[in-house]
Amino acid sequence: MNSGEASVFGQVAHDRLSAGAQNVVWVWSPHPAYRQFMEYYPGDDLVDWVGVGTLNYGTVATWSQWWSFKEIFGNYYNELAAFNKPIVISELGCLSVGGDRVSWFADAFQLLEKEYSMVRGLIFFNNSNDNTTTNKSLDWQIQNDSTLVKTISKGLVSLTKTVN
């Protein structure tokens, strides 16, 4: 699909799905690897929020390595912020393979609070059996690691105080 087709598709989907609805919020969340945000942006009238996935696969695959939150999300923040819309991290997750997952999340929350002020939403990727990207089943769950849960809870509380 080229950018013109994407724009037409976005308009048709927006119009049909919004017809008569009073509580629809449109999130445009392109895949970050393609880096063609401006070319595929459907327009301010069709987008309420912009989003991007931020997943650290660690060293689980030959194409992957341990990336910091800043190396993943920070690479896209300014491009997303340029749309002047609230930003949602539409998939937030970190595997434990290849690094310290608790520290990764702690760093993420510190950076969200200090450097990424337009982020207004987080959606955690919490799949226990993800086989969509590798030939292995990957476990992104957070609830089974009490230290990680405490770190995320603390980060959310701190972030909430900053936003309000």
Helices and strands as residue ranges (DSSP letters): H 3-18, E 27-28, G 32-34, H 37-40, G 44-46, E 49-56, H 69-72, H 74-81, E 87-94, H 101-114, E 119-124, H 146-163
